Amino acid sequence: MRHVYIRGIMSLIWIAAAIVSGVSGNIQMAALYVILSGIFLYSACITEKRQKEAKDKGGK
């Protein structure tokens, strides 16, 4: 479960980097950081969903 939290935190860090890049005027890097943040957040959500499904089925 820790890796889900770590991915969520990494997503927040990438969002913060996107905000800083957007404020400084570097739009290309801001877009890249938003995409990276989305990837990390998607990965965390999918992993959490799979873990809940496995737990409901009686697994670990």
C-alpha positions in Angstrom: 0.0 0.0 0.0 3.0 2.3 0.6 3.8 2.4 -3.1 0.3 3.8 -3.8 1.0 6.7 -1.4 4.4 7.3 -2.9 2.9 7.5 -6.4 0.3 9.9 -5.1 2.9 12.1 -3.5 5.0 12.0 -6.7 1.9 13.1 -8.6 1.5 16.1 -6.3 5.2 17.0 -6.8 4.8 16.9 -10.6 1.7 19.1 -10.3 3.7 21.6 -8.2 6.4 21.6 -10.8 3.8 22.2 -13.5 2.5 25.2 -11.6 5.9 26.7 -11.1 6.8 26.1 -14.8 3.5 27.6 -15.9 4.0 30.7 -13.7 7.5 31.2 -15.0 6.3 31.0 -18.5 7.7 27.7 -19.6 4.5 26.2 -21.1 6.1 23.2 -22.8 7.6 22.0 -19.5 4.4 22.7 -17.7 2.5 20.5 -20.1 5.1 17.7 -19.7 4.8 17.9 -15.9 1.0 17.7 -16.1 1.2 14.6 -18.3 3.7 13.0 -15.9 1.5 13.8 -13.0 -1.4 12.2 -14.7 0.5 9.1 -15.4 1.6 8.8 -11.7 -2.0 9.5 -10.5 -3.5 7.0 -12.9 -1.0 4.3 -11.9 -1.8 4.9 -8.2 -5.5 4.7 -8.8 -5.3 1.5 -10.9 -3.0 -0.2 -8.3 -5.3 0.8 -5.4 -8.3 -0.5 -7.3 -6.6 -3.8 -8.1 -5.6 -4.2 -4.4 -9.2 -3.6 -3.3 -10.5 -6.2 -5.8 -7.9 -8.8 -4.6 -8.8 -8.1 -1.0 -12.5 -8.6 -1.7 -11.8 -11.9 -3.3 -9.9 -13.1 -0.2 -6.4 -12.6 -1.4 -3.6 -10.7 0.2 
